[in-house]
Amino acid sequence: MALNKVSTSLHYVKRPQSSSLDSSETYWVPNTDVYVTEGGLVIKVELAGMRKEDLEVLMVDGNRLKISGHRPDGCRAPKCTFLVMEINYGAFESVIELPSGYDLSQGKATYQNGFLRIDVPEQAPSSQKSISVSIPSGES
């Protein structure tokens, strides 16, 4: 199986588009891997510390996948001074435009151990056949 470069066909939207996110609110984009397997396309998103109830996965415009949610920051003391802060909290949104040839409507999602995995199968080949159109004789 030849592996085509997927990254040039993918489009990540870093800013909320239609979004339920308020434009004044800060947001983050989770780390995401997208790769091709024999069965189709796999999208894997790192969302440690989140419950699946706090995630929303939507198909938008047929070939776009919108993943959004909110990771609460309920563990730290109200008044603290950070020395290092690398963990993102709050609202997030990621929109991924898939390359053609994949059927997002047949995608299956699982969430386990802080990773959201979405398997998107290849589109079934079209069952359309060539149809011959006859031209009646007699008129020129």
N, C-alpha and C positions, 0 to 999 in steps of 0.2 A: 504494500500500500504506500503510495506516494503521499508525503506529508506536505501540504501547502502551508505557506506562512500565513497564519491567521491574523496576526496583529495588525496588518495593514487593512484588513477587512473589518476590524472591530472599531467601534467608536464609543469612547467613554465620555459621558456628559458629566463634567465636574460640578456644574452649577445646577441647582434645582430648576427644572423646566416649568412644568405646570403646577407644580408642587404644592403639597400641603404644608411645606416648610415656609415659615415666615421669612421674608427676605432680610430682616434684621437679625434673625437668629443665626448663630454659628452652626455649621454642620461639618461633617467629615465624610470621607469616602473610605470604606473598608478595603483592606488588601484583597485582591481578587486574582485568581488564576483562571485562564480559559485555555482549554486544550482539546485536541481532536483525538478520538479513539476509533477503533473499528466500528463501534456502534453509533457514533455520532459525536456531538460536542458536549464537553463537560465544563460547567462553570462552578468554581469552588470559591466561596467567600468566607473569610476569617471573621467570626463574630463572637469571640470569647466573652463570656459573662452575660450573654443575652438569653432570654427565654424565647421559644419559638412563637409564643403569643404576642411578642413585641415586634415581630417581623411581618412585612407585607411584601409579597412577590406578585407583580402584575405584568401581563403581556400588554404592550402599548403599540399601536399602529402595526400589528402583525409581526414585525421582526425586531422589536425592542423589548428588552426585559428591564423592568424597573424594580429595584430592590431597595426598600426603605424601612426605617424603624427608629427606635430610640433606645440608647443604652443609658440607664440611670447611673448616677454617681452617688450611691447611698452609703459608701463605706468610710469616707474620710471625715475627719473632724471639721466642724463648720469654719473655724478659724485656723488656718494652717498656712505655712509658707513652703512652697515646693522648692526642692533643690533640683529635681529632675521630674518632668511630666511628659511621658511618652504615650500614655493610654488616652484614647479619645472617648469622650462621653457626650451624651446629648443626641440630637437628631442626626441621621445620616440618610443619604440617598445616592444611589448609583444607577445609572441607566446605561445598558450595554446594547448596542446595535449589532445584531448577529449577521454574519455573512449569509448570502443566499444559499439555498440547498438544505436548510434545517427547518424542521417543523416544530416551532415553539409551542403550538397548541397541544402537542403530544408530550411536552416536557414533564418530568417527574422530579419533585424536590424532596430532599431528606435533610434533617438537621440533627447532627450528632456531635457531641464533644466540642461545641463551639464552632463547628463548620457547617455552613449551608452548602449543599451540593445539588446542582440542577443538571440532570441529564437530558439532553435534547437530541432526539433521533434525527437521522437524515430524512429528508422528504422522500416519500415513496415515489418511484418513477411514474410519470403521467401515463394513464391508461388510454390516452387519446390515440386513435389510430388515424392513418391517412385515409381520407375519404375521396373517392374519385367522383368528379362531377361530370356528368355526361352532357355533351352538346348535341342537341337534336339536329339531324340533317334536314335539309329542305330550304332553309333560309340562309341567305348569304350576307 
